[in-house]
C-alpha cells in the first residue's frame, strides 16, 4: 500500500564521467561550504542559484557581443559591402555556436555538481 500511495522519488543524477565526480565534489564543497548541514534540496537550490547567476552573466555578455556584430552587419549593409556583410554574419554564427557550447558546458557542470552533492549526502 505504501508503494502505491507514495510518489516515486526521481532517480539520482549520475555524473557525466568518473573524473568529473572528483572535480564536482570539490566544487560542491567550495560552493556550499556547509554542505554537511544543508539538506539535499537546499544544496541543490544553492547550486542552481549559482548556475543561474553564471547563466545570466553569460547571457549579458552574449547580448553585448551580438549587438556589436549586428552593428557590423548594419554597417556592411549600409555600405553595400556583401563581403563584409557575409563576414559579419559568419562571425555572428560562430559567436552563437560558441555560446551554445558554453551553455551546454554550464548545464553539464550543474548536472555533475548535483550528482556530486547527492553522492556526498548519501548515508
C-alpha positions as CSV (number, residue, x, y, z in Angstrom):
1,X,0.0,0.0,0.0
2,X,2.8,2.4,0.9
3,X,4.4,1.9,-2.6
4,X,1.1,2.5,-4.3
5,X,0.3,5.7,-2.5
6,X,3.7,7.3,-2.3
7,X,5.2,9.3,-5.1
8,X,8.3,7.9,-6.7
9,X,11.4,9.7,-5.9
10,X,13.3,10.9,-9.0
11,X,16.2,8.8,-9.9
12,X,19.6,10.1,-8.7
13,X,21.5,12.2,-11.1
14,X,24.6,10.4,-12.4
15,X,27.8,12.3,-13.1
16,X,28.9,12.6,-16.7
17,X,32.2,10.9,-16.1
18,X,34.2,9.5,-13.2
19,X,36.8,12.2,-13.5
20,X,34.1,14.9,-13.3
21,X,33.0,13.4,-10.0
22,X,36.1,14.4,-8.1
23,X,36.1,17.9,-9.6
24,X,32.4,18.3,-8.9
25,X,32.8,17.2,-5.3
26,X,35.5,19.8,-4.8
27,X,33.3,22.4,-6.5
28,X,30.3,21.5,-4.3
29,X,32.4,21.7,-1.1
30,X,33.7,25.1,-2.3
31,X,30.3,26.4,-3.4
32,X,28.3,25.0,-0.5
33,X,30.8,25.3,2.4
34,X,28.4,23.9,5.0
35,X,27.1,21.1,2.7
36,X,27.1,18.7,5.6
37,X,24.4,20.7,7.5
38,X,22.4,21.7,4.4
39,X,19.7,19.5,3.2
40,X,20.0,17.9,-0.2
41,X,17.1,20.0,-1.6
42,X,18.7,23.2,-0.1
43,X,22.0,22.3,-1.6
44,X,20.5,21.8,-5.0
45,X,18.8,25.2,-4.7
46,X,22.1,26.8,-3.9
47,X,23.8,25.2,-6.8
48,X,21.0,26.1,-9.2
49,X,21.0,29.7,-8.0
50,X,24.8,30.0,-8.6
51,X,24.4,28.4,-12.0
52,X,21.6,30.8,-12.8
53,X,23.8,33.8,-12.0
54,X,26.5,32.4,-14.2
55,X,24.0,31.9,-17.0
56,X,22.7,35.5,-16.6
57,X,26.3,36.8,-16.8
58,X,27.0,34.8,-19.9
59,X,23.7,35.9,-21.5
60,X,24.6,39.6,-20.8
61,X,28.0,39.1,-22.3
62,X,26.4,37.4,-25.3
63,X,23.9,40.2,-25.8
64,X,26.7,42.7,-25.9
65,X,28.7,40.7,-28.4
66,X,25.6,40.1,-30.6
67,X,24.8,43.9,-30.6
68,X,28.4,44.6,-31.8
69,X,28.1,42.1,-34.6
70,X,24.6,43.3,-35.6
71,X,26.1,46.8,-35.8
72,X,28.8,45.4,-38.1
73,X,26.1,43.8,-40.3
74,X,24.1,47.0,-40.5
75,X,27.3,49.0,-41.4
76,X,28.1,46.5,-44.1
77,X,24.6,46.7,-45.5
78,X,24.7,50.5,-45.4
79,X,28.0,50.4,-47.3
80,X,26.6,47.8,-49.8
81,X,29.6,45.5,-48.9
82,X,28.5,42.0,-49.5
83,X,31.8,40.6,-48.4
84,X,31.8,42.5,-45.1
85,X,28.2,41.5,-44.5
86,X,28.9,37.9,-45.1
87,X,31.9,38.1,-42.8
88,X,29.8,39.6,-40.0
89,X,27.1,37.0,-40.5
90,X,29.7,34.3,-40.2
91,X,31.1,35.9,-37.1
92,X,27.6,36.0,-35.6
93,X,27.0,32.4,-36.4
94,X,30.4,31.4,-34.8
95,X,29.5,33.5,-31.7
96,X,26.2,31.8,-31.4
97,X,27.8,28.3,-31.7
98,X,30.4,29.3,-29.1
99,X,27.7,30.5,-26.7
100,X,25.6,27.3,-27.2
101,X,28.7,25.2,-26.4
102,X,29.3,27.3,-23.2
103,X,25.7,26.9,-22.1
104,X,25.9,23.2,-22.6
105,X,29.1,23.1,-20.5
106,X,27.4,25.1,-17.8
107,X,24.4,22.7,-17.8
108,X,26.7,19.7,-17.7
109,X,28.7,21.2,-14.8
110,X,25.5,21.8,-12.8
111,X,24.4,18.3,-13.6
112,X,27.7,17.0,-12.3
113,X,27.6,19.2,-9.2
114,X,24.1,17.9,-8.3
115,X,25.3,14.4,-8.8
116,X,28.3,15.0,-6.6
117,X,26.1,16.6,-3.9
118,X,23.9,13.5,-4.0
119,X,26.9,11.3,-3.5
120,X,28.1,13.5,-0.6
121,X,24.6,13.3,1.0
122,X,24.3,9.5,0.8
123,X,24.2,7.9,4.2
